[in-house]
Every structure is written in C-alpha cells, then in structure tokens.
Amino acid sequence: MGYDISDYKDIDPIYGTLADVEHLIAEMKKRDLKVMIDLVVNHTSEEHAWFLESRKSLKNPKRDWYIWKKPKYDKGGHRQPPNNWAQILGEANSAWNYDEATKEYYLALFTPEQPDLNWENPDVRAAVHDVMHFWLKRGACGFRMDVINLISKNQDFPDGKVIDKDSPFQSGGEHFVNGPRLHEFLKELNREVMSKYDAVTVGEMPGVSDINEVIRVVGSKNGELNMIFIFDIVDIDNVPGSYRMTLHPWTVKDFKTITNKWQRAMIEKDGWNSVFLENHDNPRSVSRYVDDSDEFRDRGAKMLSMMQTTLAGTLYVYQGEELGMRNFPASWNPEVDYKDIESINYWRKCKQLYGHDEKELAEARRVLETKARDHVRTPIQWSSGPNAGFCKPGVTPWMRVNEDYKICNADNQLQTSDTDDLSVWHFWQRGLAARKQHKDVFVYGDFKILDPDHEQVFAYTRTGEQGGTWATVLNFSGKQLEWDLPDTIEVQTWVAGNYTSKKPKKSLSGKVILEPWEALLGKCG
C-alpha cells in the first residue's frame, strides 16, 4: 500500500483488482482523460517478495538487490550502524536497520518498512524497466517518479556532515541526493523504456536547486525526464540546510525570486517546469502562503489559483486545493489526531528532547501545527453531510474530517448562487479554461517579472506569439495598497479578478488600488 510496494503488478484487494484499473483507464480514455502511475522504485515494502528473499541469507541470489552492510563497532565493542545517515521520516533514528538473522544492516532511508533497492545491480534496473513496460502497455500515460533522485548512492557510504549537533544521526543527503550515477540511470530508463512510448515523466526530486543540475534532467535534448517537481517554493519556510520540520521566515520577494528563477531558467535553457503549490507532503497552500481566515480564505485561494493558471509549465492541482481546503485547527491533539509517521516521529523526538522545556515544546507544537503532512491528508470534503460525504454515516474515516466541512465542500461550491463572486471551484474552472484557450501565452509563452523589488506585489507579464501580452498582478498582503503600473506595459482591459466574476473596474494606468489578497489579470496592448 502507499509508498511501500509489496507487488508492483497488482492492486491491494482493499482497493479493487487489476481488472478494475484497466477498466478505469479505458473509461477515462473515452472521456479524454489519462492515468499517470505513481512509480515508487527507490525502495519497496519489506513485504515485497524481492526483500523476503534478500533477507533469507547472505548468499541468496537477491541479497544484492538491496543495500546490506556489516555493522561497525565503537571502542566499547557496541554494535553501530554502518554510517550516521538519519531516517528521512524520523531523523532521530538511523536509516540503517539491523537484521538479527543475517547479522547485517539494510538501508531504508524513509522507514524501516521501506528498504532501499540497490540500483547498482543491473538486474534491479531491468526489473524496474519491466514494471514500467507493464503499466505503459496497459494504457498508463506515464509516471510520477517518487524520490527518483535518491536512487544512486555514493558507494563508499561515508558519514554525512553534521548539521544537528544534538543528534547522533545526520541527513547524509550530500551522498545520495542526485548521486554519482543518477543521470546514467535516468538515461538508461529513457532509452530502454520511455522512448518506446508516447508517454510523460515527472520526477520528484527534493534537495536540488542548482539550475544546471536540473537542466541536465529536464533539458529537451538530454534524454532523461520531461520535468521534475522543484521543491524551492515548498521549502521556502525550512531552516536552510536543516530538515523539513522547521520554520524559517520568508518574504514575498523570496517567493518572487524563486518563481522568476525557474520560469526564466526553463525558457532560456530549453527545459520544462512543473507548476504546483500543494502535494501530499506539504500543508495547505491557503494556510501557508496567504490568509486562511474565514474572511480571506476564498480570496487567497483564488489569488493562488490565478498565479498558477498563468505560469508556464505543466500545472498540478492537488485534491482539495480547488476548494480552498485549509489546515485543520491547532486544537487537534498530536497524540491522537495526527496519523502521519513523520508527524508521529517528530513529536516523539521533541517530547524526548524538550519534555521539561515548555517554551521549546510549544515551538515544536507550532511547527507541527503549521507544516505537518497530515493537513493535506484529511478526507476530501464533498458535502455538508456526515463525514463530509467522504464515507457513509456510521463509518469511521481513517482520519478526522476538518471541522469546516459544512462551509467548505464541493456541493456548496458547485451550487453557489452568488453570480458576482465565483466559488473557489468555479474560479479554478474559469482559470483553467482561459489557460487552455490561451495556451501559447500561459503554458508556452515568455515570462517577465514586473517591479521585482516590491515587498507585497507579485506582478509579471506572459507573452505568446499569437496571444499577445497579458499581465498578472497579485497582492500578497492582507492590506489594501496602491501599486504603480510600470510604464513598460499598457493594460487595455482588466479581464479577470478574484473580487468579482465580471471584468474588474480598475485603473488602466498610473496607480492601481489593490484590495487584500487581490488578483488581477489584464490584456495588454
């Protein structure tokens, strides 16, 4: 299930059968929709047949399908892991797990239940290629490749540099993030599999911000992947050089700089962007980047929608984002209501470290309330009925439903009666329609930032060969302000905004008054 795969070619009976998936793919094709498979091949489940064989003995033919190492011993003769790498989803723990039967450690970067595959072994790579062929032949349109940039490890397995002096275990990412043979493996994957199909690849690649390194992967002529998820925006509030579960102040200028960097890089170096603010590993965007209060939640969600639907690249919208779903309340109990292993491990570590320091523990709680992955894993809010319509009355969902479901749900938003103020869902629908209609501008066009030093306003132009120039103006603040339209653009008309379903009545030159979290889209001359 999930990210610990026990069988790459079958479906967990809880969810159905392989025949059900084939039927789904066929029916979606009739509706001009496609299915992308989430390919998890950095690691498997400890219950996968490959690993069950691998752990049987030192001489098992599948022993080197995984990464096994002998223990080290300290001066006192106590057994220690092969190096100091930390578990990614629980950095207080080692990434190495001791197997009593064979007296060796296996590497599992994420959790002990997810042992890492040994990509140095050509048989492993061939097996991965076989899995990909299996799904592509069944009509999948391509793959989202989970943490694909971690598949190549430094074969010396050295200790990671010390970034947390209070912990015996360290990230070690410098030894396996975009490791020494990554590009070789990706080129082989493209040559042996993807080049034979009309299909798409998007790689999840955390920890990489260097433009040239990214272009090596997504450059149109480099033969690796079509695009990757670049993490700079969703890492904006991480303490630099530290772990995800930290908090660091950020500014609108930081946000603008990151967006401009990657929009320009792909245009200038012939690469391709993914456009996203949410995924299953990060909190809700409306709670993170704008104001999720009852007063401004819808405005902020629409502003972020306008930004994303007018940026170049392939747009990914996460479930519930189209409704403006927000983080659950701070009142939820970490001991009961949080279900994610990262949250559970983080809170356990913090209680051990700060159990007698109320101030430190309160700050740790604030990090959890702000950044836990649980926030995006609550049941989708379909209706105002029991369990938000996610499951039948009397059935207990796997996780609590956010208490605001009676206000924020799909039924309410699809049936909104306010003709002058679109629901978040209708706003997304309109924005996506405009993106398709003017794709030479918003998907493929040029990007130029406007007023880069402004501390609250994020504005830019998009220009297409047929569609001309358009301007997007976003007030990233909860205050009304005046913004000077640059002399370099000439707005003919404001086409859309998030305060009215009609054309906004705003100044076309000089000073433009922007309401809190207001977004404007203008057609330029």
Order of alpha helices (4+ residues) and beta strands (2+ residues): alpha-beta-alpha-beta-beta-beta-beta-beta-beta-beta-alpha-beta-alpha-beta-alpha-beta-alpha-beta-alpha-alpha-beta-alpha-alpha-alpha-alpha-alpha-beta-beta-beta-beta-beta-beta-beta
